[in-house]
Structures are given as structure tokens and as C-alpha cells.
Amino acid sequence: MSSSPSHPHRIAVAGASGRMGHILIESIGQADDCRLAGALDLPGSPALDADAAGFLGRESGVLVTDNLRQGLQNAEFLIDFTRPEGTLAHLAMCRELGVKLVVGTTGFSEAQKAEFAEAAKDIAIVMAPNMSVGVNVTFKLLEMAAKALATGYDIEVIEAHHRHKVDAPSGTALKMGEVLAEALGRDLKACAVFDRHGITGERDPSSIGFTAIRGGDIVGDHTVLFAGTGERIEITHKSSSRAGYAQGSLRAVRFLATQSKGLFDMFDVLNLR
């Protein structure tokens, strides 16, 4: 099913007053084939009952609500970058109403992930730890490089983020490590090295090293270094804003428009299998 300006994809946004919610609402407003159809936020949010696009100085005609059924009643899709417990509540309502779901939320337990697989028997869902098109293409490049450089190259993952980030390494860096380890037939838990200090001895050639840099307002930089004898290969992705996550989410919406049910990720959306 394709869309056009006369029949746009009707999208609701969860966490409408947050940073990611604002970027999603702005991106939907700029896309000819998409229209904002709902805006959800937490009970008690100061944004409730205000126009969802008010922060842009214009009106969308969509009011922010904490009533899930009301917020989703006109929507075909929900884009959700919130917290696990909120997303699971949204999942249940989406399944009941037949609303397709794009999930950028992270931090789910294995049992919680199973709930998405169960719901995907009835609705179509795209779920990915990073919605950026560029990051997902980078994952594919890393898979290809790791297979070709499986021997004779030491692998290091270097990431940099803003001073306010509370976890390290980043989820994207860890996902890169998982992609590399799987391509090499290794277990990341067994071969990851997260800290070097003092007399460390020689580098284990089967290890995958991680370095985290924190400072300033860096949105997110990730580099994987393949260091061989006489040459180095570096594959780098740099984010300058969160807009890439919003554009990836809209790509996911367009993909879901062609699916009736099932659980998918960004490799499916971008045809990277």
C-alpha cells in the first residue's frame, strides 16, 4: 500500500513533548506522505491538551493526550521512543485497535521482547535499537568487513557522546560489537575488553576492544578500527542531530504500510538481509 499527499500515512507519536517527540512531529509535518494523527504523553505532563505542534509556532489540530484510545483512534501507525513500561502499554492498545507500531525504545527484558513477538501475530511491528538509516547501513558494512578481515586484524570500537550520557559503552557500540562477534563466530561476552589500565600484557588477537569518550555536546560518533600489519581500516558513523532517527522511523512507517502483520527490524526496512 503506497501513500500520497491526498491519502497520507496517519501517524501518532508517543512521548510527544520530549526531544525525540518534537523531532518526530516536525519531521512528519515536513513529509508530503505523512500526517500527524495523534500525540501521546504521560499523565501530568504540562503539554496535555495543547496543540502537539505548538512548539513549532503552528497548529496541527492534534491535541496532546494521556488517553491511549483517544490518541490512537485516528492513527494507522504509532512511533514510540519512550520507556519499556510505557511502550508495552502502548503495544497492548495498538494490538487491540490494529495500529501498526514503530519501536525505538530500548532496555526491554527477554520476556518483554517476547510480548512483541506475540503481538506481531496480529499487527505489523518494526523494532530496532537504533532507527538511523546510516547506523544500520554501518552495521551491514561492519558485518562484511569483519568476515573479510577475520584474521590478522585487531578490532577496536571507539565511541564518543555528550557529557550528560549516563551509560557506557553506548547501546549502538555494543550492537556493533555483537555484529562483529557474530560475523567472526565469537561470543561477545567472552571476547569484549571494556577497560585497559596498568600492565595489561599483549593484546589477545581474538578480543574486541571498546573505548568510550564523554564530553561537550557530541550527539554520537562511532568508529570501528580494523588494525592490521601495514594498514588500518576505519568505518565511522557520526550523528550531528537526532533527525536521522526520525527519518529512519518514517522509512519504517512506509515499510509497515506494505505489511499486515509480523515483527521486523531496520535490516528488513532497508533490505539489508
N, C-alpha and C positions, 0 to 999 in steps of 0.2 A: 504494500500500500504506500503510494507516494503522497506527498503533500504539496500544496500550493498556497500562495497568499490568500486565496479565497476559501481554502479549507486547511488552515494551519494546524500543526500539532498542538493540542491543548495541554499545557504543562503546568503542574503545581510544583511549588518549591517549599521544602521543609527548612526550618531554621531561617525564615525569610529576613530577619533583622540582623543576622550575623554577617561577617565579612564575606564568606562564601555565598551566602544567600543573596547579598546585594549584587555580587558579580554575576551570579546566575540570572537574576531578574534583569539586570542591564543587558546581558548577552541575549536573552530571549527577546527583549524589546528590539534588539538590533537585527534579529534574524527574520528574513521575509517569510520563512515557512513555519514559524513558531509563534505562539501567543501565550501569555501568562493567563492561567485559568484558575489558579488557587495559590494561597500563601499561608503557610502554617508556622506557628511559633508556640513557645511554651506558655502555659497559664502564668499570668502575672507580668508578661513582657510589656514594656511601655509602648511597643509598636502595635499592640492589639487594637483592632477597629480603625487603624489608619490605612491610607492607601499604600499598597505594597511598593509602589514606585515613587512615593513621596520624597524619598531621599535624593531622587534624580531631578526634583523640581517639576515633575509632571504627574499626571494621573493615569492609572492603568484601569481603573474601575474595579479592581480587585482589592478587597479589604483583608488585612492580616487577621487570622482567626486561630483559636486554640481548639476549635471543634473539628475533629478529623473528618467526620462525614460531610460537614458543610464545606470544608476546604477542598475536598476531593470530588464533590458531586458533579462538577463541570469538567473535570480533568480526565484525559486519557493516560497521562504519564505523571509520575512523581519523581523528582530528583531530590535525593536525600544525602546530605553531608552533615549528619548530626552526631548523636552518640548511640551506642548499641541498643540501650533500652528504649530510646525514642524510636529508632528505626524499626525495631521489632514490633512496636505498637502500630506503626505506620504500615508495616508489612501485612499484618492481620486485616486492617481495614482495606488495603489495596486488593487483597485476595477476595474479600467479600464483595467489593464493588467492581472488580475486573479491571483495576487500574494497573498499568504496566509500571515497572519500578527500575530506576537507575540508582545504584547504591555506591556512594563514595566513602561511606562511613567505614572506619577500621576499628580493630580491637575486639572482634567477635570471638567467642569461645568456639570450640569444635561443635558443641551441642547447639549453639545458636546458629552456626553456619548450616547445620542440618535442617533448621526451620526454613531456610531459604530454598533448599533443595526440595522440601516437601511442598512449599507454596508454589514452586515453579511447575508443579504438575497442573496447575490451574491458570497461572499468569506468566508472562514473559518478564525476566529479570536480567539486567546486566549488573554485575557486581565485580569491582576491581579495587585493589588497594591504592592505585594511582590512575586517575582518569585522563592524564595528559597524553595526547597523541604522541608527542615527541618522546616521552619517557617509555611508552610501550614499544615504539619502534626501536629505542635504545636497548630494551630488554632483548629484542629479536637479534639485533646486531651482536650483543654480548654472547648470546647462545651460539651464533655462527662462529664468532671469533674464538670462543673457548674450545670448540670442537677442533678447529684448525690449529690452535696453539696449545694443544693438550700436554705436550712435553717440551721442556727447555725454556719455559716462560714462567716467571713468578707473577702472581696476580695480587694486586692491591686495590681496594675500594676506598676512595677518598671523597668525603662529603663535607659540605660547608652550609651552615644555616645561621639565621639571625640569633642574636643574643638571648631571645626570650624562649627559644625552643627548649623543652624540658627533658626530652629523651634523646639518647644516642646509642648506637648509630640510628639514623633515620629509618623509617619503615621502607622507604624506597631503596636505601643502601642494602638493607637486609634482603629485600626482594631480589636485588641484583646478585647478592651472594648466593641466594637459592637458585637463581637461573644458571649462574656459573657452575655451582656444585653439581646440579642435575646434569648439565651438559657434559661434565667431566666424570660422571659416575661416582661422585663423592658425597659424603654426608656433611652438610654444612656445620652441624653441631660438633662434629669431630675435628673439622679442619679449620674452623674460623679462629683467628687470632685478633682479639679486640684491644690488647694492651701490650706495649713493649716498654720496659724500663730496666735500667741496670744491665748486668751481664746476661744477655738473652741467649747466647750461643748462636750458631749459624742458623740461617733461615731454613725451616723444613720446606722442601720443594713442593709438598702436597698441600701446604697451608694457603688460605685466602685471608689476607690481612685487611683490617678496617682502620681508618683514621677519621675522626670527627673534629671538625673545626667549628667554633661558635663565635660569632662576632657581628656587630653592626646590624644592618637590616637586610642581610643576604636572604633572598627568598628561598633559594635551594640550588646548589651546584653539586653535581655528582660526576666523578671521573673514575673509570676503571683503567688501571695501568697494567699492561702486559709487558714485563721487563725481561727481555732475552739477552743473549750474548751479542753485542754489536748493534742492537736496535731496541727501540721501545715503541709500543703502540698504545695510544691513549684514546679511549672513547669517552666523550664528555657530553653531558646534557646540562644546560643552565636555564633556570627559570628566572624571568625578570618580573613576573606578576602571576597571580592566581588565575588569570584569564584563560590559560591553557587548559586548566581543569574544567572550566565552563564549556569551552569549545569541544573538548572530548566528551563531555556529558551530552551535548546536543548531537554529536555524532552517534552516541549510544541510543538516544531517543529515535533518531532516524532509522537505525538498525532495528530497534524493537518494533517499529511500525510495520515491519515485514514478518514479525514472529507472533504466533498466537500464544505460545507457552514455552517454558524451558529456562534453564539457568545458563547464562553466558558471561564471558569476560571481554576485556578490551581486545584480546587477540582475535576473538570472533568478530567483533565490530570492525576491526581494521583488516580482517582477512589475512592474519599473520600465522595461521596454523601451518 
